[in-house]
Amino acid sequence: MKYAFLGAGKMASAIIQGMLRAKMCGAEDIIAACPDAQMLQGLQDSTAVRVTTSNEKAAKEAPTVLLCVKPQEAATAIEQAGAGLEGKLLISIAAGLTLGTLEKMAPRCRVIRAMPNTPALVGCGATAFATGPNTTGADEVSAEAIFASVGVVSQVQEKLLDAVTGLSGSGPAYIFLIIEALTDGGVSCGLPSILARRLAIQTVLGAAELAKETGEHPAILREMVTSPGGTTAAALGELEQHGVRAAFIQAVQAANRRSKELSGE
Ligand SMILES: NC(=O)c1ccc[n+]([C@@H]2O[C@H](COP(=O)([O-])OP(=O)(O)OC[C@H]3O[C@@H](n4cnc5c(N)ncnc54)[C@H](OP(=O)(O)O)[C@@H]3O)[C@@H](O)[C@H]2O)c1
């Protein structure tokens, strides 16, 4: 199977690297296009994929085309791909571009809209995707395999993609804030900042891994480390008093609302 990428930036190169790691195809089966020859050279040096500055040439060569440009560049990139896109599966990761908009921009394509997140850059992404009306079962399998190569993937109805954006799309930023705050807390209690950050990062990673591995409800895991009258109970009391749980719920809701506004709903 051959794949073309329109856009050769951070997300495109993360997905390409994931696909190559997963041995979904060889480097010679991927062709990436963008206007910046220097960027293409960097991608070719690091992955050995084929590159071109012509979107049309790239699209012509593959039955599956991934649209990995900024949302405001999508219309131009698709126009430049021209006849090369005819009859192809077009998978867009451009935030906020709806299936309806994609279908208008590329009427001769079967379209899929995906929402990955930045941990895809290190193979730990969370992606959800929705399919357009003309896609086939094979198209779904193909999208699953592509995004599974950079993390976990779920298929959803398009109407849920704004909520996905609010949770996992914007979510890494919420967790970075937690890491910063935990680090500051550690430093305020006397820890050297490098050690505090190391402990904060590993605590987030370890807690997530434990929740994933055990499959337990987070409330059960939280109770397991909370003895009555102990240190964790004291800390959780502070978090509840400051409305941290409600703040996170409202943060996801705010991002969900903003995502709807940005996609013109
Ligand atoms: N980063 C994230 O966390 C994240 C998460 C979910 C979704 N997304 C979506 O992923 C998409 C890409 O994001 P990114 O972070 O990878 O951006 P990026 O690093 O800026 O990459 C964008 C790429 O598109 C190229 N490009 C611009 N115009 C083009 C055209 N007409 N034809 C072909 N290529 C063109 C750019 O080339 P030049 O440098 O030459 O302009 C660059 O290689 C965005 O739509 C974003 O919404 C990103």
The ligand as an SDF file (V2000), in Angstrom:
LIG
                    3D

 48 52  0  0  0  0  0  0  0  0999 V2000
    0.2200   19.5890   16.4930 N   0  0  0  0  0  0  0  0  0  0  0  0
   -0.8490   19.0260   17.0710 C   0  0  0  0  0  0  0  0  0  0  0  0
   -0.9230   18.7410   18.2410 O   0  0  0  0  0  0  0  0  0  0  0  0
   -2.0330   18.6790   16.2890 C   0  0  0  0  0  0  0  0  0  0  0  0
   -3.0130   17.8890   16.8580 C   0  0  0  0  0  0  0  0  0  0  0  0
   -4.1300   17.5680   16.0920 C   0  0  0  0  0  0  0  0  0  0  0  0
   -4.2370   18.0450   14.8050 C   0  0  0  0  0  0  0  0  0  0  0  0
   -3.2500   18.8340   14.3050 N   0  0  0  0  0  0  0  0  0  0  0  0
   -3.3900   19.3340   12.9510 C   0  0  0  0  0  0  0  0  0  0  0  0
   -2.3060   18.8670   12.2040 O   0  0  0  0  0  0  0  0  0  0  0  0
   -2.0730   19.7610   11.1340 C   0  0  0  0  0  0  0  0  0  0  0  0
   -0.5730   19.9560   10.9870 C   0  0  0  0  0  0  0  0  0  0  0  0
   -0.0460   20.4700   12.1990 O   0  0  0  0  0  0  0  0  0  0  0  0
    1.5390   20.4940   12.4400 P   0  0  0  0  0  0  0  0  0  0  0  0
    1.7180   20.7950   13.8840 O   0  0  0  0  0  0  0  0  0  0  0  0
    2.1770   19.3000   11.8280 O   0  0  0  0  0  0  0  0  0  0  0  0
    1.9040   21.8190   11.5520 O   0  0  0  0  0  0  0  0  0  0  0  0
    3.3020   22.2110   10.8660 P   0  0  0  0  0  0  0  0  0  0  0  0
    4.4370   21.5720   11.5700 O   0  0  0  0  0  0  0  0  0  0  0  0
    3.2710   23.6940   10.6890 O   0  0  0  0  0  0  0  0  0  0  0  0
    3.1930   21.5240    9.4230 O   0  0  0  0  0  0  0  0  0  0  0  0
    2.3920   22.0170    8.3730 C   0  0  0  0  0  0  0  0  0  0  0  0
    3.0380   21.5700    7.0660 C   0  0  0  0  0  0  0  0  0  0  0  0
    2.1960   21.9310    5.9760 O   0  0  0  0  0  0  0  0  0  0  0  0
    3.0280   22.4580    4.9400 C   0  0  0  0  0  0  0  0  0  0  0  0
    2.2630   23.2250    3.9570 N   0  0  0  0  0  0  0  0  0  0  0  0
    1.8530   24.5200    3.9850 C   0  0  0  0  0  0  0  0  0  0  0  0
    1.1650   24.8110    2.8530 N   0  0  0  0  0  0  0  0  0  0  0  0
    1.1380   23.6880    2.1100 C   0  0  0  0  0  0  0  0  0  0  0  0
    0.6010   23.3560    0.8430 C   0  0  0  0  0  0  0  0  0  0  0  0
   -0.0910   24.2280    0.0900 N   0  0  0  0  0  0  0  0  0  0  0  0
    0.7760   22.0890    0.3670 N   0  0  0  0  0  0  0  0  0  0  0  0
    1.4570   21.1740    1.0800 C   0  0  0  0  0  0  0  0  0  0  0  0
    2.0040   21.4310    2.2900 N   0  0  0  0  0  0  0  0  0  0  0  0
    1.8400   22.6710    2.7980 C   0  0  0  0  0  0  0  0  0  0  0  0
    4.0250   23.2560    5.7060 C   0  0  0  0  0  0  0  0  0  0  0  0
    5.0950   23.6010    4.8730 O   0  0  0  0  0  0  0  0  0  0  0  0
    5.8240   25.0490    5.0940 P   0  0  0  0  0  0  0  0  0  0  0  0
    6.5550   24.9200    6.3750 O   0  0  0  0  0  0  0  0  0  0  0  0
    6.6750   25.1580    3.8930 O   0  0  0  0  0  0  0  0  0  0  0  0
    4.7170   26.0860    5.1510 O   0  0  0  0  0  0  0  0  0  0  0  0
    4.3760   22.2250    6.7880 C   0  0  0  0  0  0  0  0  0  0  0  0
    5.2170   21.2200    6.2760 O   0  0  0  0  0  0  0  0  0  0  0  0
   -2.8400   21.0480   11.4830 C   0  0  0  0  0  0  0  0  0  0  0  0
   -3.9630   21.1640   10.6410 O   0  0  0  0  0  0  0  0  0  0  0  0
   -3.3080   20.8550   12.8880 C   0  0  0  0  0  0  0  0  0  0  0  0
   -4.5980   21.4030   13.0890 O   0  0  0  0  0  0  0  0  0  0  0  0
   -2.1380   19.1410   15.0100 C   0  0  0  0  0  0  0  0  0  0  0  0
  1  2  1  0
  2  3  2  0
  2  4  1  0
  4  5  1  0
  4 48  2  0
  5  6  2  0
  6  7  1  0
  7  8  2  0
  8  9  1  0
  8 48  1  0
  9 10  1  0
  9 46  1  0
 10 11  1  0
 11 12  1  0
 11 44  1  0
 12 13  1  0
 13 14  1  0
 14 15  2  0
 14 16  1  0
 14 17  1  0
 17 18  1  0
 18 19  2  0
 18 20  1  0
 18 21  1  0
 21 22  1  0
 22 23  1  0
 23 24  1  0
 23 42  1  0
 24 25  1  0
 25 26  1  0
 25 36  1  0
 26 27  1  0
 26 35  1  0
 27 28  2  0
 28 29  1  0
 29 30  1  0
 29 35  2  0
 30 31  1  0
 30 32  2  0
 32 33  1  0
 33 34  2  0
 34 35  1  0
 36 37  1  0
 36 42  1  0
 37 38  1  0
 38 39  2  0
 38 40  1  0
 38 41  1  0
 42 43  1  0
 44 45  1  0
 44 46  1  0
 46 47  1  0
M  CHG  2   8   1  16  -1
M  END
$$$$
